[in-house]
Amino acid sequence: MKVLYIEASPRGEYSYSSQVANAFLDTYRAENPDHEIEHMPLFDMDLPAFAAEGANQKMDNIIKQFTGQPPLGAEGEWGGVLAEIDRLKSADKVLLSSPMWNYSIPYRLKHWIDLVVQVGASVMVNENREYIGQITGRPLQMVLASGSLYEERFPLETDGMKTDFQRIYLDHIFRFLGFTDIRLIKVQPTGLPGPHLDEAIAKCKAEAEDSAKKF
Ligand SMILES: Cc1cc2nc3c(=O)[nH]c(=O)nc-3n(C[C@H](O)[C@H](O)[C@H](O)COP(=O)(O)O)c2cc1C
């Protein structure tokens, strides 16, 4: 059994999402001492490049998929794409912790998403031209932190400036990949330090410990 832990905050011990994810992992390790945990600290590791070559290969591979040709092999930047998809596929369970940055996600997490979300590799197209995510049968535990408080629903136009594209985008992109069992711990609002925040973090850690026992 392998858990892939994707950590999207660069703030280390100051990160609330990482603190709660670590509480989750401490309990998970205690419950499952023989399980492997692969840690991907996205800001402290190299990710394969995905620029002009990769983007052109992506579009080429989509045409191949739609026209029934064999997929692209592991050449150039596409090699990095396939390696990251393999890494994700090698996991039986996925834990993702992420901050909200500018109502969405940090760019390093978007970089990883732009690598692993690929029609013709991690998402296939069927005869009805429907997208079928290939990363199935794995639970995803998300731990998402934000400075302000957001309701857990689809964003509304009336949300004005405070619109949550973080949760809804991550939920959407992982469903596109094939995930259906998506669990969420929201750490919010983290903006103002003080006893209220300490209490909220302690509650989130307890929730994480409980969730880890059922993961
Ligand atoms: C670059 C940056 C952008 C941010 N943008 C938002 C935002 O749009 N909305 C919000 O509620 N909080 C925002 N915040 C606050 C963070 O979401 C908050 O500090 C959260 O705890 C970060 O997660 P972490 O503690 O795991 O790093 C931002 C923080 C940073 C550093």
The ligand as an SDF file (V2000), in Angstrom:
LIG
                    3D

 31 33  0  0  0  0  0  0  0  0999 V2000
    0.3840   34.4620   -2.1030 C   0  0  0  0  0  0  0  0  0  0  0  0
   -0.7720   34.3380   -1.1600 C   0  0  0  0  0  0  0  0  0  0  0  0
   -2.0550   34.5640   -1.6240 C   0  0  0  0  0  0  0  0  0  0  0  0
   -3.1520   34.3980   -0.7750 C   0  0  0  0  0  0  0  0  0  0  0  0
   -4.4060   34.5780   -1.2700 N   0  0  0  0  0  0  0  0  0  0  0  0
   -5.4840   34.3600   -0.4820 C   0  0  0  0  0  0  0  0  0  0  0  0
   -6.8070   34.4810   -0.9930 C   0  0  0  0  0  0  0  0  0  0  0  0
   -7.0260   34.7710   -2.1660 O   0  0  0  0  0  0  0  0  0  0  0  0
   -7.8510   34.2490   -0.1570 N   0  0  0  0  0  0  0  0  0  0  0  0
   -7.6600   33.9030    1.1490 C   0  0  0  0  0  0  0  0  0  0  0  0
   -8.6470   33.6770    1.8560 O   0  0  0  0  0  0  0  0  0  0  0  0
   -6.4100   33.7850    1.6620 N   0  0  0  0  0  0  0  0  0  0  0  0
   -5.3290   34.0040    0.8830 C   0  0  0  0  0  0  0  0  0  0  0  0
   -4.0530   33.8760    1.3960 N   0  0  0  0  0  0  0  0  0  0  0  0
   -3.8940   33.4360    2.7890 C   0  0  0  0  0  0  0  0  0  0  0  0
   -3.6290   31.9250    2.8480 C   0  0  0  0  0  0  0  0  0  0  0  0
   -4.6380   31.1940    2.1850 O   0  0  0  0  0  0  0  0  0  0  0  0
   -3.5290   31.4650    4.2990 C   0  0  0  0  0  0  0  0  0  0  0  0
   -2.3740   32.0760    4.8700 O   0  0  0  0  0  0  0  0  0  0  0  0
   -3.4300   29.9600    4.4280 C   0  0  0  0  0  0  0  0  0  0  0  0
   -3.2830   29.6070    5.7870 O   0  0  0  0  0  0  0  0  0  0  0  0
   -2.2520   29.4340    3.6330 C   0  0  0  0  0  0  0  0  0  0  0  0
   -2.0900   28.0580    3.7930 O   0  0  0  0  0  0  0  0  0  0  0  0
   -0.8130   27.4940    4.5800 P   0  0  0  0  0  0  0  0  0  0  0  0
   -0.9340   28.0570    5.9960 O   0  0  0  0  0  0  0  0  0  0  0  0
   -0.9680   26.0370    4.5390 O   0  0  0  0  0  0  0  0  0  0  0  0
    0.4240   27.9900    3.8590 O   0  0  0  0  0  0  0  0  0  0  0  0
   -2.9420   34.0440    0.5710 C   0  0  0  0  0  0  0  0  0  0  0  0
   -1.6430   33.8610    1.0530 C   0  0  0  0  0  0  0  0  0  0  0  0
   -0.5640   33.9920    0.1940 C   0  0  0  0  0  0  0  0  0  0  0  0
    0.8370   33.7570    0.7290 C   0  0  0  0  0  0  0  0  0  0  0  0
  1  2  1  0
  2  3  1  0
  2 30  2  0
  3  4  2  0
  4  5  1  0
  4 28  1  0
  5  6  2  0
  6  7  1  0
  6 13  1  0
  7  8  2  0
  7  9  1  0
  9 10  1  0
 10 11  2  0
 10 12  1  0
 12 13  2  0
 13 14  1  0
 14 15  1  0
 14 28  1  0
 15 16  1  0
 16 17  1  0
 16 18  1  0
 18 19  1  0
 18 20  1  0
 20 21  1  0
 20 22  1  0
 22 23  1  0
 23 24  1  0
 24 25  2  0
 24 26  1  0
 24 27  1  0
 28 29  2  0
 29 30  1  0
 30 31  1  0
M  END
$$$$
